[in-house]
Amino acid sequence: SSRTSRQQIVQSDEDIAGIENVKIFSYKELNSATENFSPGNKIGQGGFGSVYKGKLKNGSVVAIKVLSSESKQGTREFLNELSTIANIVHENLVTLYGCCVEGNRRILVYNYLENNSLAETLLGGNRSNIQFSWRTRTNICIGVARGLAFLHEEVKPHIVHRDIKASYLAPEYAIHGKLTKKADIYSFGVLLLEIVSGRCNTNTRLPYEDQFLLERIWALYEHGELVNIVDTSLNGDFNPEEACRFLKVGLICTQDAPKVRPTMSTVIKMLTGETDTDMEIMKPGLISDFMDLKVRTHKPIGL
């Protein structure tokens, strides 16, 4: 009944009121800020929901993340997580501005960063005019690594990032739904390889042997030719030793066995050259192997 849902909202509001630094928005306010969550205002889609650009009544521009309704998380768990996120202040992470909890709706409001996503600018098919220098790329990689290390190792309770695009999924997550820090580290490894090569992890427009970036890079690694995958748009203007180190770190993060993947703080040391990357690297966990397996094991009997 409407009375029950009103009570739920009041209860949620009282719970949220106990969380510092979190502004509470009504669904109506956020609906209005995004012009009824219009497709024109949609700026992203992740594993855990859609993100919209919105303009609040006071003129502030914000990013509004509508968490998917599949999440079975109850109000209590959501609020516990919220209280952790609300107190995170880190230069490599966006700041939580507020939230909305009405019925089964879970919406987060973040400060809006006025730039296209990395996917559009660096990896987009119709390359933007923005040129990413080698130094810019290394700064992005180390910045993301620091943000993740902060979430994994310094925030209490520790946070797994989770909102990972399909092409970045660790095989153990794709197959068994095991979501851990090690799955985040796999995803970071894929991102690292993409940034250095300027290519998406999967591109079906390329010849078959080049379609899966991880497989291509592993083959080059085995032949001692890693430098050949570095983005040609850099016109050779990069440090080959550093580029190969970054690519090796990407492979170390995407190894098939989660337990041999490093922690994010070790990853940072590897990227900056403080820790050596000369180690035996296991073959990466490849989603395509799982796909092949699925095709082979699901053939109808009698074929």
NUTOR-831169 format. One line per field, with one value per residue (C-alpha): residue number from 1; residue in three letters; chain; x, z, y. Coordinates in steps of 0.05 Angstrom, whole numbers, plus 5000, padded with zeros to 4 digits. Layout:
NUTOR-831169
num <- c(NUM / ...);
residuo <- c(Ala / ...);
cadena <- c(A / ...);
X <- c(X / ...);
Z <- c(Z / ...);
Y <- c(Y / ...);
END
This chain:
NUTOR-831169
num <- c(1 / 2 / 3 / 4 / 5 / 6 / 7 / 8 / 9 / 10 / 11 / 12 / 13 / 14 / 15 / 16 / 17 / 18 / 19 / 20 / 21 / 22 / 23 / 24 / 25 / 26 / 27 / 28 / 29 / 30 / 31 / 32 / 33 / 34 / 35 / 36 / 37 / 38 / 39 / 40 / 41 / 42 / 43 / 44 / 45 / 46 / 47 / 48 / 49 / 50 / 51 / 52 / 53 / 54 / 55 / 56 / 57 / 58 / 59 / 60 / 61 / 62 / 63 / 64 / 65 / 66 / 67 / 68 / 69 / 70 / 71 / 72 / 73 / 74 / 75 / 76 / 77 / 78 / 79 / 80 / 81 / 82 / 83 / 84 / 85 / 86 / 87 / 88 / 89 / 90 / 91 / 92 / 93 / 94 / 95 / 96 / 97 / 98 / 99 / 100 / 101 / 102 / 103 / 104 / 105 / 106 / 107 / 108 / 109 / 110 / 111 / 112 / 113 / 114 / 115 / 116 / 117 / 118 / 119 / 120 / 121 / 122 / 123 / 124 / 125 / 126 / 127 / 128 / 129 / 130 / 131 / 132 / 133 / 134 / 135 / 136 / 137 / 138 / 139 / 140 / 141 / 142 / 143 / 144 / 145 / 146 / 147 / 148 / 149 / 150 / 151 / 152 / 153 / 154 / 155 / 156 / 157 / 158 / 159 / 160 / 161 / 162 / 163 / 164 / 165 / 166 / 167 / 168 / 169 / 170 / 171 / 172 / 173 / 174 / 175 / 176 / 177 / 178 / 179 / 180 / 181 / 182 / 183 / 184 / 185 / 186 / 187 / 188 / 189 / 190 / 191 / 192 / 193 / 194 / 195 / 196 / 197 / 198 / 199 / 200 / 201 / 202 / 203 / 204 / 205 / 206 / 207 / 208 / 209 / 210 / 211 / 212 / 213 / 214 / 215 / 216 / 217 / 218 / 219 / 220 / 221 / 222 / 223 / 224 / 225 / 226 / 227 / 228 / 229 / 230 / 231 / 232 / 233 / 234 / 235 / 236 / 237 / 238 / 239 / 240 / 241 / 242 / 243 / 244 / 245 / 246 / 247 / 248 / 249 / 250 / 251 / 252 / 253 / 254 / 255 / 256 / 257 / 258 / 259 / 260 / 261 / 262 / 263 / 264 / 265 / 266 / 267 / 268 / 269 / 270 / 271 / 272 / 273 / 274 / 275 / 276 / 277 / 278 / 279 / 280 / 281 / 282 / 283 / 284 / 285 / 286 / 287 / 288 / 289 / 290 / 291 / 292 / 293 / 294 / 295 / 296 / 297 / 298 / 299 / 300 / 301 / 302 / 303);
residuo <- c(Ser / Ser / Arg / Thr / Ser / Arg / Gln / Gln / Ile / Val / Gln / Ser / Asp / Glu / Asp / Ile / Ala / Gly / Ile / Glu / Asn / Val / Lys / Ile / Phe / Ser / Tyr / Lys / Glu / Leu / Asn / Ser / Ala / Thr / Glu / Asn / Phe / Ser / Pro / Gly / Asn / Lys / Ile / Gly / Gln / Gly / Gly / Phe / Gly / Ser / Val / Tyr / Lys / Gly / Lys / Leu / Lys / Asn / Gly / Ser / Val / Val / Ala / Ile / Lys / Val / Leu / Ser / Ser / Glu / Ser / Lys / Gln / Gly / Thr / Arg / Glu / Phe / Leu / Asn / Glu / Leu / Ser / Thr / Ile / Ala / Asn / Ile / Val / His / Glu / Asn / Leu / Val / Thr / Leu / Tyr / Gly / Cys / Cys / Val / Glu / Gly / Asn / Arg / Arg / Ile / Leu / Val / Tyr / Asn / Tyr / Leu / Glu / Asn / Asn / Ser / Leu / Ala / Glu / Thr / Leu / Leu / Gly / Gly / Asn / Arg / Ser / Asn / Ile / Gln / Phe / Ser / Trp / Arg / Thr / Arg / Thr / Asn / Ile / Cys / Ile / Gly / Val / Ala / Arg / Gly / Leu / Ala / Phe / Leu / His / Glu / Glu / Val / Lys / Pro / His / Ile / Val / His / Arg / Asp / Ile / Lys / Ala / Ser / Tyr / Leu / Ala / Pro / Glu / Tyr / Ala / Ile / His / Gly / Lys / Leu / Thr / Lys / Lys / Ala / Asp / Ile / Tyr / Ser / Phe / Gly / Val / Leu / Leu / Leu / Glu / Ile / Val / Ser / Gly / Arg / Cys / Asn / Thr / Asn / Thr / Arg / Leu / Pro / Tyr / Glu / Asp / Gln / Phe / Leu / Leu / Glu / Arg / Ile / Trp / Ala / Leu / Tyr / Glu / His / Gly / Glu / Leu / Val / Asn / Ile / Val / Asp / Thr / Ser / Leu / Asn / Gly / Asp / Phe / Asn / Pro / Glu / Glu / Ala / Cys / Arg / Phe / Leu / Lys / Val / Gly / Leu / Ile / Cys / Thr / Gln / Asp / Ala / Pro / Lys / Val / Arg / Pro / Thr / Met / Ser / Thr / Val / Ile / Lys / Met / Leu / Thr / Gly / Glu / Thr / Asp / Thr / Asp / Met / Glu / Ile / Met / Lys / Pro / Gly / Leu / Ile / Ser / Asp / Phe / Met / Asp / Leu / Lys / Val / Arg / Thr / His / Lys / Pro / Ile / Gly / Leu);
cadena <- c(A / A / A / A / A / A / A / A / A / A / A / A / A / A / A / A / A / A / A / A / A / A / A / A / A / A / A / A / A / A / A / A / A / A / A / A / A / A / A / A / A / A / A / A / A / A / A / A / A / A / A / A / A / A / A / A / A / A / A / A / A / A / A / A / A / A / A / A / A / A / A / A / A / A / A / A / A / A / A / A / A / A / A / A / A / A / A / A / A / A / A / A / A / A / A / A / A / A / A / A / A / A / A / A / A / A / A / A / A / A / A / A / A / A / A / A / A / A / A / A / A / A / A / A / A / A / A / A / A / A / A / A / A / A / A / A / A / A / A / A / A / A / A / A / A / A / A / A / A / A / A / A / A / A / A / A / A / A / A / A / A / A / A / A / A / A / A / A / A / A / A / A / A / A / A / A / A / A / A / A / A / A / A / A / A / A / A / A / A / A / A / A / A / A / A / A / A / A / A / A / A / A / A / A / A / A / A / A / A / A / A / A / A / A / A / A / A / A / A / A / A / A / A / A / A / A / A / A / A / A / A / A / A / A / A / A / A / A / A / A / A / A / A / A / A / A / A / A / A / A / A / A / A / A / A / A / A / A / A / A / A / A / A / A / A / A / A / A / A / A / A / A / A / A / A / A / A / A / A / A / A / A / A / A / A / A / A / A / A / A / A / A / A / A / A / A / A / A / A / A / A / A / A);
X <- c(5000 / 5021 / 5023 / 5074 / 5118 / 5114 / 5137 / 5194 / 5216 / 5213 / 5252 / 5305 / 5309 / 5321 / 5376 / 5409 / 5404 / 5455 / 5505 / 5548 / 5563 / 5505 / 5449 / 5382 / 5346 / 5275 / 5264 / 5222 / 5282 / 5329 / 5276 / 5269 / 5346 / 5353 / 5290 / 5256 / 5322 / 5322 / 5368 / 5400 / 5426 / 5453 / 5529 / 5547 / 5526 / 5563 / 5553 / 5513 / 5469 / 5463 / 5493 / 5459 / 5482 / 5435 / 5425 / 5399 / 5354 / 5414 / 5449 / 5500 / 5515 / 5519 / 5527 / 5467 / 5478 / 5415 / 5434 / 5402 / 5340 / 5370 / 5413 / 5385 / 5418 / 5371 / 5365 / 5408 / 5467 / 5461 / 5464 / 5524 / 5561 / 5538 / 5567 / 5634 / 5633 / 5609 / 5673 / 5721 / 5763 / 5817 / 5845 / 5834 / 5762 / 5698 / 5662 / 5593 / 5545 / 5480 / 5431 / 5359 / 5328 / 5254 / 5221 / 5269 / 5303 / 5377 / 5407 / 5475 / 5492 / 5566 / 5603 / 5605 / 5672 / 5669 / 5705 / 5688 / 5704 / 5770 / 5733 / 5707 / 5771 / 5827 / 5794 / 5735 / 5731 / 5727 / 5787 / 5776 / 5823 / 5850 / 5921 / 5942 / 6017 / 6057 / 6064 / 5988 / 5977 / 6025 / 5993 / 5923 / 5946 / 5981 / 5922 / 5872 / 5918 / 5923 / 5847 / 5837 / 5893 / 5859 / 5791 / 5822 / 5872 / 5860 / 5784 / 5752 / 5715 / 5753 / 5714 / 5715 / 5702 / 5654 / 5627 / 5665 / 5650 / 5636 / 5701 / 5741 / 5711 / 5758 / 5741 / 5727 / 5674 / 5645 / 5641 / 5629 / 5606 / 5666 / 5676 / 5738 / 5794 / 5831 / 5775 / 5785 / 5860 / 5846 / 5801 / 5855 / 5905 / 5860 / 5851 / 5927 / 5938 / 5884 / 5915 / 5985 / 5961 / 5905 / 5860 / 5797 / 5803 / 5757 / 5749 / 5712 / 5728 / 5801 / 5828 / 5812 / 5882 / 5881 / 5810 / 5827 / 5878 / 5900 / 5915 / 5953 / 5995 / 6009 / 6034 / 6080 / 6105 / 6124 / 6164 / 6197 / 6162 / 6118 / 6140 / 6104 / 6035 / 6047 / 5998 / 6024 / 5990 / 6047 / 6094 / 6149 / 6148 / 6150 / 6199 / 6203 / 6229 / 6173 / 6120 / 6143 / 6142 / 6070 / 6050 / 6083 / 6045 / 5980 / 5997 / 6017 / 5948 / 5909 / 5941 / 5891 / 5900 / 5872 / 5921 / 5982 / 5955 / 5989 / 5956 / 5943 / 5998 / 6048 / 6020 / 6036 / 6108 / 6115 / 6089 / 6136 / 6195 / 6205 / 6189 / 6217 / 6172 / 6222 / 6183 / 6151 / 6083 / 6027 / 5982 / 5925 / 5855 / 5819 / 5744 / 5751 / 5777 / 5713 / 5671 / 5705 / 5692 / 5619 / 5612 / 5647 / 5608 / 5539 / 5536 / 5471 / 5480 / 5486 / 5527);
Z <- c(5000 / 4992 / 5068 / 5073 / 5018 / 5053 / 5117 / 5079 / 5051 / 5119 / 5150 / 5095 / 5104 / 5178 / 5164 / 5113 / 5158 / 5202 / 5145 / 5141 / 5075 / 5038 / 5009 / 5000 / 4934 / 4917 / 4854 / 4828 / 4833 / 4796 / 4744 / 4731 / 4731 / 4675 / 4636 / 4653 / 4647 / 4573 / 4527 / 4506 / 4577 / 4583 / 4587 / 4606 / 4618 / 4666 / 4695 / 4753 / 4719 / 4675 / 4685 / 4665 / 4663 / 4704 / 4723 / 4793 / 4812 / 4840 / 4772 / 4792 / 4738 / 4767 / 4744 / 4765 / 4769 / 4770 / 4799 / 4763 / 4797 / 4792 / 4853 / 4911 / 4960 / 5016 / 5042 / 5102 / 5061 / 5011 / 5066 / 5099 / 5033 / 5023 / 5090 / 5069 / 5000 / 5028 / 5067 / 5011 / 4990 / 4939 / 4880 / 4834 / 4853 / 4840 / 4901 / 4922 / 4926 / 4947 / 4936 / 4929 / 4962 / 4947 / 4947 / 4907 / 4873 / 4887 / 4856 / 4869 / 4852 / 4838 / 4819 / 4742 / 4706 / 4642 / 4594 / 4547 / 4572 / 4557 / 4512 / 4468 / 4465 / 4463 / 4440 / 4398 / 4327 / 4301 / 4340 / 4370 / 4357 / 4427 / 4424 / 4484 / 4493 / 4525 / 4589 / 4592 / 4585 / 4640 / 4686 / 4671 / 4686 / 4751 / 4772 / 4762 / 4798 / 4858 / 4861 / 4860 / 4911 / 4957 / 4952 / 4960 / 5015 / 5053 / 5058 / 5114 / 5098 / 5034 / 4970 / 4906 / 4847 / 4812 / 4758 / 4702 / 4628 / 4596 / 4556 / 4621 / 4660 / 4694 / 4670 / 4740 / 4747 / 4677 / 4689 / 4764 / 4786 / 4834 / 4847 / 4886 / 4887 / 4840 / 4788 / 4793 / 4782 / 4719 / 4693 / 4709 / 4670 / 4608 / 4614 / 4619 / 4555 / 4519 / 4539 / 4516 / 4451 / 4437 / 4420 / 4450 / 4482 / 4429 / 4358 / 4310 / 4251 / 4252 / 4222 / 4269 / 4298 / 4318 / 4346 / 4418 / 4445 / 4504 / 4458 / 4409 / 4465 / 4496 / 4428 / 4420 / 4492 / 4477 / 4416 / 4453 / 4409 / 4458 / 4432 / 4366 / 4398 / 4425 / 4394 / 4326 / 4335 / 4383 / 4322 / 4363 / 4414 / 4476 / 4521 / 4495 / 4560 / 4600 / 4548 / 4552 / 4628 / 4627 / 4579 / 4623 / 4683 / 4643 / 4630 / 4703 / 4724 / 4674 / 4691 / 4692 / 4765 / 4809 / 4866 / 4825 / 4805 / 4847 / 4895 / 4870 / 4914 / 4881 / 4813 / 4827 / 4846 / 4782 / 4740 / 4771 / 4765 / 4841 / 4835 / 4781 / 4728 / 4710 / 4732 / 4701 / 4674 / 4666 / 4605 / 4613 / 4630 / 4564 / 4556 / 4485 / 4514 / 4555 / 4493 / 4453 / 4510 / 4512 / 4437 / 4441 / 4501 / 4478 / 4412 / 4405 / 4412 / 4346 / 4310);
Y <- c(5000 / 5072 / 5079 / 5022 / 5051 / 5119 / 5086 / 5052 / 5119 / 5152 / 5094 / 5100 / 5175 / 5166 / 5115 / 5160 / 5220 / 5185 / 5184 / 5246 / 5281 / 5250 / 5293 / 5259 / 5269 / 5249 / 5208 / 5266 / 5314 / 5267 / 5251 / 5326 / 5336 / 5285 / 5304 / 5238 / 5200 / 5216 / 5175 / 5241 / 5250 / 5179 / 5182 / 5111 / 5040 / 4994 / 4925 / 4954 / 5005 / 5067 / 5135 / 5201 / 5272 / 5316 / 5388 / 5402 / 5460 / 5499 / 5493 / 5440 / 5389 / 5318 / 5246 / 5205 / 5130 / 5087 / 5019 / 4961 / 4932 / 4862 / 4878 / 4838 / 4884 / 4906 / 4977 / 4962 / 4934 / 4991 / 5043 / 5009 / 5012 / 5084 / 5106 / 5077 / 5110 / 5177 / 5186 / 5170 / 5230 / 5212 / 5250 / 5191 / 5177 / 5215 / 5243 / 5219 / 5278 / 5245 / 5188 / 5168 / 5106 / 5100 / 5031 / 4987 / 5046 / 5056 / 5118 / 5150 / 5222 / 5240 / 5302 / 5306 / 5304 / 5346 / 5299 / 5242 / 5173 / 5141 / 5092 / 5148 / 5189 / 5138 / 5073 / 5098 / 5073 / 5145 / 5169 / 5237 / 5295 / 5288 / 5261 / 5221 / 5229 / 5173 / 5213 / 5225 / 5150 / 5131 / 5183 / 5154 / 5083 / 5102 / 5146 / 5090 / 5041 / 5089 / 5097 / 5021 / 5009 / 5059 / 5023 / 4953 / 4966 / 5031 / 5041 / 5001 / 4958 / 4945 / 4957 / 4916 / 4964 / 4915 / 4960 / 4927 / 4926 / 4858 / 4858 / 4866 / 4809 / 4760 / 4690 / 4665 / 4720 / 4708 / 4634 / 4624 / 4694 / 4698 / 4772 / 4790 / 4842 / 4794 / 4802 / 4878 / 4868 / 4827 / 4884 / 4935 / 4893 / 4893 / 4969 / 4978 / 4937 / 4978 / 5045 / 5025 / 4994 / 5044 / 4986 / 4954 / 4886 / 4857 / 4882 / 4837 / 4882 / 4859 / 4793 / 4735 / 4728 / 4802 / 4805 / 4790 / 4839 / 4796 / 4736 / 4780 / 4811 / 4743 / 4717 / 4778 / 4769 / 4696 / 4720 / 4778 / 4829 / 4867 / 4935 / 4920 / 4929 / 5000 / 5049 / 5072 / 5140 / 5157 / 5156 / 5124 / 5180 / 5137 / 5101 / 5029 / 5001 / 5033 / 5013 / 4940 / 4943 / 4969 / 4914 / 4861 / 4888 / 4882 / 4808 / 4797 / 4824 / 4781 / 4714 / 4657 / 4637 / 4693 / 4677 / 4695 / 4763 / 4818 / 4867 / 4937 / 4967 / 4919 / 4938 / 5012 / 4993 / 4953 / 5010 / 5060 / 5012 / 5003 / 4929 / 4883 / 4852 / 4798 / 4738 / 4678 / 4700 / 4649 / 4650 / 4700 / 4677 / 4684 / 4690 / 4662 / 4595 / 4592 / 4609 / 4553 / 4505 / 4525 / 4513 / 4445 / 4420 / 4442 / 4404 / 4364 / 4289 / 4252 / 4305);
END
